[in-house]
C-alpha cells in the first residue's frame, strides 16, 4: 500500500493496561508506519511507560503530553502530529487482534475504496460480572447492519482528508464525540465500509458502580450533543408513566394487570437474554443463576443511569453548546 498508515490513541492513567495495547501494536501482521499517542495528563506512570516503550520501539513513535486535553482534543492533536494519509484510531484499555490493522486498511487498497472503515470490538471479560455486562450491553456481530453501523474510535480508520474536511473531532464534547464525528463524515458524503475481522478486545467495566458511571456519562454526552432524543423520551415514559401506571392498575383495579407487567418486563429482557445465552455455555449451574440475576440489574441500572445523565447534558447544551449547527440524530 503506497499510502502511509498512522495509528493514533489517547490515554489517561492507563498504566495497568497500556502495555497490552503497545504489545499488540508491535505484533501486528501489518505494522503501522508510525504510532502517535497523546497522554492527557496521567499521574500514575502511564506517560513514563509510553516514553520508555517509544525509546526502544523499532517503529517510529511519538508520545505527546497534553495535560487537561479531553479525548477529542487528544485525538485531534495526535492526528495533526501524524504523517500518514490513513489514520487508524484505537483507545487505551484495548488489546488489538494480530490482524487488526491489516484487515482495517484492506478496503482502502481495493476498488471503490472508501473514506472510512469501521472495525469491530468484542469484550474480553475477566470476571463473571464482566462476562454478563459485556454480553448484554454490546451488539453481537450478527446484529450489525454494515450500511448503518457507526464506528467506535477504538477501532476505525479514515483518510486524513476526511478528518480535515469535517473539522476533526468535536473538542467541546467529552463523551459521544466519536458518534458526532461519524455523523459529520456521513453527512459530508464520505463513504464507509465495514471490516468485521478488524477486532479490538477490551475489558468491560469491572463493577456495577463503574458501569453506572460510564452510562451516566454516555447519556450526559447524548444530552450535550442532542443525540437520540426520542429514545430517551421513551425511556422516561416507560419508567415514569407506563410502568407505574400498570402497577397501580394491578394493585387497585384488577390483578390481571400483573400479567401485563410481567410481559413488559420480559420484553425488556428479550435482547439482553438473546445476547447473554451464548455466553452461558461452559458455566456451572451456580454461575448461570448468578449471571441471570445480574441481567435485569444491569439493564435497569443502565436505564436509570441514562435517565440521570441525559438532563444534565441537556442543561449544559442550553448554556454552553456552540451556536453553529452540528450533525444530530434525534430518533
N, C-alpha and C positions, 0 to 999 in steps of 0.2 A: 504494500500500500504506500503510495507516494506521500500522502498527507501525514503529517506528524500528529501523534496522539498524546495528549497530556491528561494525566489522571489528577483530579483535584479533590480535596476534602477539607472540612473544618473540624477542629477538635476543641474540647474544653474539659479539663480534668478527667482524662480517659487513660490514666496510667495503667489501670488494670486490664484494658482491652487493646491498647494501641499496638502492642507487639503482634497480636494476631492479625490485625489489619496490614501492618507493614510486611509481615512474613508472607501473607497471602498475595500481596502485590509482587513480592520478589519471586514467587513461584508460579507466576502466570505463564501459560503456554505461549502467549504473545505478550512480551514485555512492553510496558509503556515507554515512549520516548523520553518522558520526564514525569516526575511527580512533584506536585506543589501542594503543600499542606499549610493551612493558616491556623495558628493557635490563638484562641480568643482571650487569653489571659489565665492560663492554667496555673494553679498553685500547688499541684500535687506531684510535680516532677514530669508531667507529660512533655512539656517543651524540651526539657533536657534529654528525655528518651528520643524524641524526634531528631534533635541535633546530633546525638550520638549515632543514630542509625544513618542519617544523611552523610556523616563523615566517613562511614565505612561502606556505604552503598555503591555498588558498581553502576547504578543508574543515576542519571542526573536528577538531583532532588533539591528543591528549595523548601526551606522552613521559614515561614514568616510569622512574626509575633504582632498581633493586633489586639491588645487588651481592650475589652469592652465591646468589641465587634460582635454583632449578632450573627446568626447563621447566614443570612442573606449577604451582609456586608463582607463576611469572611469568604463566601464563595466568589463574590464579585472580585475581591482582592486577589484571590488565587487565580481566577481566570485571566484577570488583567496582567498578572505576572507570568502566566504560562505562554509558551511559544507555539503550541500546537494549533493546527486548524480544526482538529476534532478534540472536543473536551469530553472526557468521561468522568462523571461525578459519582462519588460514594460518600459514606459517612463514617464517623468514629463508631465504635461498638459493633463493627461489621467484620465478618470473615468472608472473603471472596472465594468462590469456586475457582479451581485452577484454570478453567476455560472461560472465565467471566469476560475478560477483555476481548479475547479472540472472537467470541460469539457476539459481543455487544457491538463491535465495529464491523463485523462481516457485512451487514446490509449496506454500509457505505461503499463497499467495493463492487457491488453488483449493479445491474441495470436498474434504471429508475431509482437511483439511490435517494434515500430520504434525507431530511434535515435533522430529524430527531429519532433516536432508537431507544425504546423502553426495554430495560431489563426486568428481571423479576426478583422477588425476595421471599425467603422462607424462614420460619422460626427455627431457632436452634436451642431448644429448652434444656435446662439443667435440673429442674425440679418438676414435680407433678403439677404444681400450680402454674408454672411457666408453660408446661405442655398444654394445659387446658386453655390458658389465656391466649397463647399463640394460635391454637386451633380455631377458637370460636371468634376471634376478632379480625382475622386476616382472610382474604379470599383465597380459595383454592384455585389452582391453575385452571381447572375446568370451568370455573365461573367467569373467567376473564374473556371479555369480548375485545379483541385486539384493536378494532377500529374506535373503541370508546374508552380505552384504557389510558389513564393519566399517570405517567411515571412518577415514582418517588425518586428524589435526588440521591438516594442511597444506591441506585442502580439505573443510570441513564447516561446517554451520550448524545451530544448535539454539536452542530457546527458553530464555531466561534462567531461567524457572520450572523447566525440566527440570534445568538445571545446579544450581540451588539444592536441588532435591529429592534429588539423589544426593550432595550434599556437595562438588560440584566435582571437579576433577582430584585424584588421589591424590598429595599432596605428598611422601610417603615413597618414591615411585618416581622414578628419574631417566630410565629408558627403559621403553618399552611402556606408558607412562602413558595414552596415548590409547586403547589397547585395553581396559584396565581400566575407563576411563571409559565406553567404548562398552558393555561388558558390564553395567555398573551401570545404564545407561539402558535397555537391553533388559530386564534382569531386573526393573526397576521398572515395566515395562509401557508405556514410551513408544514411539510409533510412528515408523518410519523410512521414508524414501523415497530413491530414487537419482536423481541428476541427472548423467548421464554427460557432458553438454555443459559442465559447470562444471569447466573444466580448469585445473589448476595445473601449470606446467612447472618442472622442477627439474633441476639438474645432478647426475649420478651422481658417486660418489667418483672422484677423478682418478687414483689409484694403487691397486695391489693391496694395499699396506700400509694405506692408509686404509680400503679395503673390509674387510679382515680386522678392523681395529679396530672398525669400525661393527658388523659381525656379532657380534663378541665382546660388545660392549655390549648389543646386542639380546638375545642369549642370556642374558647376565647378568640382564637385566631379566625375562626369562621365568622364570629361577630364583627371583628375588626375589618375583615375583607368583604363582608356581606355575602357569604357563601351559604348555600343550602338553606335559605330562609324558610322554605315551606317544610322541609324535613324537620327542622327544629320546632316549627309550629305544630306539626303533627305530634311530636313527642310531648309537648306541653299539653296538647288536647287529650292525649291518651292517659297521661298520669294525673292531670289536673281536673279533667271533666269526665271522660268516658269510664275510666277505672273506678273512681269514687262513686259515680252515678250507678253503675251496675252493682256495686257493693251495697249501696243504700236500697236499691230495689230488692236485692236478695234479703236484706235484713228486715225491711219494713213492708214489702209488698208480697213477694212470693219466693220461697226457697229455690224454685226452679231457676231463678236468675244466677244461682251459684254455678250452674252448668255453663251458662254463658260466660261467666268469669273464668272458669276453668278452660273453656275453649279458647278464650282470648289469650290466656297465659300460655297455653300450648302453642298457639300461633306465633307468639313472641319467641318461643324456644325452638321453633322449627329449624331456622337457619343455623343457630348455634349447635343443635343436635346433629344436623347433617354434616357439619364441618368436624365436630368432635368425634363422631362414631369411628372413622378410620384410625384415629389416634388412640383408641381404647385397646386396640389389639396388642397383646403381649402384657397387659396389665393384670395384676391379681384382682380377685373379686373386691377386696377391700379398697384397692386403688381406684377401681371403676366406680364404686359407690361414692368415694370422696370426689372424684372428678365430676360425677353427675351432680353432686351437691354444690360444687363451685360454679357450675354452668349458670343457674339463674342468678346467683350472687354477682357474678361478673357482669352479666347482661344488665341487670338493674342498676348496679353501682355505676357502670359506664354511662347509662342513660341519665342518672342524677348528676353525675359529674359534668356532662354536656349541658344539662339544664342550668347548672350553676355558672358555668363558664361563658355561655353564649351571651347573656345580657351584659356581662362585664365588658365583653368585646364590643357590643353594640354601643354602649355608653362611650367607650373610648373612641369609636369611629365618629360619633356625633361631635366629639370635641376636637379630635386631633387628626383624623384621616386626611390625606391630601385631597385638595379640591378637584384636581384633574381626574377624569374617569379612569377606571382600571377594569380589566376583564372580570365579570361577575358570573356566578352561577347561582340562581335563586330557587331551584327546584329541590 
